Amino acid sequence: MSVQSATSNPVTVSAWRTPFVIIACGCLIGALGFGPRAALGLFLTPMSSTYGWGRDVFALALAIQVLVWGTAQPFVGAIADRFGSLPVLAVGSVLYCAGLSLMAFSTTPTMLDFSAGVMTGLGIAATSFTLVIAAFGKLMPPHLRSLAFGAGTAAGSFGQFLFSPLAVGFIDWFGWQHALVVFGIITLTIIPLAVVVRTPPMDMNAKTGSATQQSLLQALAEAFGHRSYVLLVLGFFTCGFQLLFITVHLPSYLVDRGLSADAGAWAIGTIGLFNIIGSITAGWLGDRMPKRYLLSLIYFGRALAILVFILVPISPVTCILFGAFTGLL
């Protein structure tokens, strides 16, 4: 996705698609796209118990999901640039729903790898908040773009806060299989919301000012030629490994330690809630101190929080405190 698309004048939109309406619908997409995925770790214990699987089976499926999600993201962005955001978000919503629904009836590890891994990973990639932020860059007037970017980023964290306790409630009310189906149906609401944040297809024949056209290989070569970019990617790898490991395995770990499933849900939800505060604070601090020092402090603080958590006695209070500190970091 070119930088030009996020810095040029906003495209013309219908009168009813006001900035507030676009931001509100985009934030809902962000919450609906990330929320169910962040709560999937709560299904590890009931699903593994039902089929007599080790935790490695469920963990491998979600690992495949993350790899597919990350690998597909650049291609999804390019398709959204070429054909507009609406078809990408719509197809992604259908894949997301199909993946979660099929996951509910995956009785073998191979089926789980395909449903929870490949299909859901593609669905998440095509409904992620990065597409929403790109749409904000094209649709919002310049003076509202920073606000829209911040709100869109925070919406994903709010989705994690919302869907974690919802997952426990749905599992208690409907059973884990029907809870997954309900989650899948909920993701279909992304489609009408996508109509509001739709962007027009790129005019491949139009001139893009001073922006130069690059091939994928040229863009990758330029990016990986920058030492700072490589270090930042490694930092994001560490970030993703830590947080995804926590969201997948923390609920079951707490059940093993004698706590209820509610404790895991509220811990994961607290991470999402406090990440909203942490993201805003980090953005404010990033304008006032070198970002490399800020990132170093964040990663050191997160590692310290994990170390303290596994050393102190486990209780609902320590779970919430751990979630709060991890979310801030």
Sequence and secondary structure as in RCSB ss.txt:
>XXXX:A:sequence
MSVQSATSNPVTVSAWRTPFVIIACGCLIGALGFGPRAALGLFLTPMSSTYGWGRDVFALALAIQVLVWGTAQPF
VGAIADRFGSLPVLAVGSVLYCAGLSLMAFSTTPTMLDFSAGVMTGLGIAATSFTLVIAAFGKLMPPHLRSLAFG
AGTAAGSFGQFLFSPLAVGFIDWFGWQHALVVFGIITLTIIPLAVVVRTPPMDMNAKTGSATQQSLLQALAEAFG
HRSYVLLVLGFFTCGFQLLFITVHLPSYLVDRGLSADAGAWAIGTIGLFNIIGSITAGWLGDRMPKRYLLSLIYF
GRALAILVFILVPISPVTCILFGAFTGLL
>XXXX:A:secstr
  THHHHS      TT  HHHHHHHHHHHHHHHHHHHHTGGGGHHHHHHHHT  HHHHHHHHHHHHHHHHHHHHH
HHHHHHHH HHHHHHHHHHHHHHHHHHHTT  SHHHHIIIIIIIHHHHHHHT HHHHHHHHHHHS HHHHHHHHH
HHHHHHHHHHHHHHHHHHHHHHHH HHHHHHHHHHHHTTHHHHHHHT      TTS  TT     HHHHHHHHHT
 HHHHHHHHHHHHHHHHHHHHHHHHHHHHHHTT  HHHHHHHHHHHHHHHHHHHHHHHHHHTTS HHHHHHHHHH
HHHHHHHHHHHS   HHHHHHHHHHHHH 
